[in-house]
Amino acid sequence: MTSAQDLSALLHRVARKDRAAFAEVYQATSAKLYGIALRILKRRDIADEVLQEVYVKIWERAADFSPDRASPISWMATIARNRALDEVRRKRPVAIEDHPEVQNFASDDETALAAIMRSEDGRRLADCLTRLEPDRRQMVVLAYCEGLSRDELAAKYGQPVNTIKTWLRRSLASLKGCLGS
């Protein structure tokens, strides 16, 4: 497992166009970033394409990374999440319900999210999530795993968008504090 300090150092090298460092960043983070994209997009083919674009952005924008503003994985996860959400907004993926003939195929593949949650980081995150109030926990999962917008959350919870924004910010701060301890 690569530490945040190691990832920061690798990203600094990537900013200088170090291909070996980039390969190490990819190896250490691709499962997590793919899990984010797949969870939002729900289609492996589109998630594969988005993941490629995410790493192109990481390569191009590595110099923009600042460990004072965010952890390396948070910075990269934000890029992945935003790119996946852009894809959702750009074109609506075809739903499996539109093709009933493929619904009978079962997959034994473990989901990317399940693989992440089995990792030490995933277990720590799951533990920290249980410390949030149930509605806040669900809201965080809906926003950051399912890709719901603040507007969609506001409609779902019957609250103003600014309230949702505040709840998410406080929940994420709580998670950050929990994960940092």
C-alpha positions in Angstrom: 0.0 0.0 0.0 1.3 3.4 -1.0 1.2 6.1 1.7 -0.1 9.7 1.1 3.5 10.9 1.4 4.7 8.4 -1.2 1.9 9.4 -3.6 2.7 13.1 -3.0 6.3 12.5 -3.9 5.3 10.4 -7.0 2.9 13.2 -8.2 5.7 15.7 -7.8 7.8 13.4 -10.1 4.9 13.1 -12.5 4.7 16.9 -12.7 8.3 16.6 -14.1 7.0 14.1 -16.7 8.6 11.0 -15.0 6.9 8.0 -16.7 8.1 5.5 -14.0 6.5 7.6 -11.3 3.3 7.8 -13.4 3.2 4.0 -13.7 3.6 3.7 -9.9 0.7 6.2 -9.4 -1.4 4.3 -11.7 -0.6 1.0 -10.0 -1.4 2.4 -6.6 -4.6 4.2 -7.4 -6.3 2.8 -10.5 -8.5 0.3 -8.6 -9.9 3.1 -6.4 -10.4 5.6 -9.2 -12.0 2.9 -11.4 -14.3 2.1 -8.6 -15.4 5.7 -8.4 -16.0 5.9 -12.1 -17.8 2.6 -12.3 -20.1 3.4 -9.3 -21.2 6.6 -11.0 -21.4 5.4 -14.6 -22.6 1.8 -13.9 -21.0 0.6 -17.2 -17.6 -0.9 -17.4 -17.0 0.2 -21.0 -17.6 3.9 -20.2 -15.8 3.7 -16.9 -12.8 2.3 -18.7 -12.8 5.2 -21.1 -13.3 7.7 -18.3 -10.4 6.2 -16.3 -8.1 6.7 -19.3 -9.1 10.4 -19.5 -8.7 10.7 -15.7 -5.0 9.6 -15.9 -4.4 11.9 -18.9 -5.6 14.8 -16.7 -3.5 13.6 -13.8 -0.4 13.5 -16.1 -1.2 16.9 -17.5 -2.2 18.5 -14.1 0.2 16.9 -11.7 1.9 20.2 -11.2 -1.4 21.6 -9.8 -1.4 19.1 -7.0 -0.8 20.7 -3.5 -0.5 18.4 -0.5 -1.5 21.5 1.6 -5.0 21.5 0.0 -5.8 17.8 -0.2 -4.4 14.3 0.1 -3.2 12.9 -3.2 -5.9 10.3 -3.4 -8.6 12.9 -2.6 -7.2 15.1 -5.4 -7.2 12.2 -7.9 -10.6 11.0 -6.7 -12.1 14.4 -7.3 -10.8 14.4 -10.9 -12.3 10.9 -11.4 -15.6 11.9 -9.8 -15.9 15.1 -11.8 -15.0 13.4 -15.1 -17.5 10.6 -14.5 -20.3 13.2 -13.6 -19.4 15.1 -16.7 -19.9 11.9 -18.7 -23.3 11.3 -17.1 -24.4 14.8 -17.9 -23.0 14.7 -21.5 -24.9 11.6 -22.5 -27.3 9.3 -20.7 -25.8 5.7 -20.6 -28.1 3.0 -21.9 -29.9 1.3 -19.1 -29.8 -2.5 -18.8 -33.6 -2.4 -18.6 -33.5 -1.3 -22.3 -32.0 -4.6 -23.2 -33.8 -7.4 -21.3 -32.0 -10.1 -23.3 -28.8 -9.4 -21.4 -30.3 -9.5 -17.9 -29.9 -13.2 -17.5 -26.1 -13.1 -17.5 -24.7 -13.2 -14.0 -21.2 -12.1 -13.2 -18.9 -13.6 -10.6 -16.6 -10.6 -10.8 -16.2 -8.7 -7.6 -17.2 -5.1 -7.9 -14.5 -2.4 -7.7 -16.3 -1.0 -4.7 -16.3 -4.4 -2.9 -12.6 -4.7 -3.6 -11.9 -1.3 -2.2 -14.0 -1.9 0.9 -12.0 -5.1 1.6 -8.8 -3.0 1.8 -7.6 -1.4 5.0 -8.6 2.1 3.7 -12.0 0.8 2.8 -12.5 -0.8 6.2 -11.5 2.5 7.9 -13.8 4.4 5.7 -16.7 2.1 6.4 -16.0 2.4 10.1 -16.0 6.2 9.9 -19.2 6.2 7.8 -21.0 4.3 10.6 -20.2 7.2 12.9 -22.2 9.6 10.8 -26.0 10.1 11.4 -27.8 7.6 9.1 -29.3 10.3 6.8 -25.9 12.1 6.5 -24.2 8.7 5.7 -26.8 7.9 3.1 -26.4 11.4 1.6 -22.6 11.1 1.4 -22.9 7.7 -0.3 -25.6 9.0 -2.8 -23.5 12.0 -3.6 -20.0 10.4 -3.9 -20.8 6.8 -4.9 -24.0 7.2 -6.8 -23.2 10.6 -8.3 -26.4 12.4 -7.2 -26.1 16.2 -7.5 -26.9 18.6 -4.7 -30.1 19.5 -6.5 -31.1 15.9 -6.6 -30.3 15.4 -3.0 -32.2 18.6 -2.1 -35.3 17.2 -3.8 -34.9 13.8 -2.2 -34.5 15.2 1.3 -36.9 18.1 0.9 -34.2 20.6 1.9 -32.7 23.7 0.3 -29.5 23.1 -1.8 -27.4 25.2 0.5 -28.5 23.0 3.5 -27.5 19.9 1.5 -24.1 21.6 0.7 -23.5 22.4 4.4 -24.5 18.9 5.5 -22.1 17.3 2.9 -19.3 19.6 3.9 -19.7 18.9 7.6 -20.0 15.1 6.9 -16.9 15.1 4.8 -15.0 17.1 7.5 -16.1 14.5 10.0 -14.9 11.7 7.8 -11.6 13.5 7.2 -11.1 13.9 10.9 -12.0 10.2 11.6 -9.7 9.0 8.8 -6.9 11.2 10.0 -6.9 9.9 13.5 
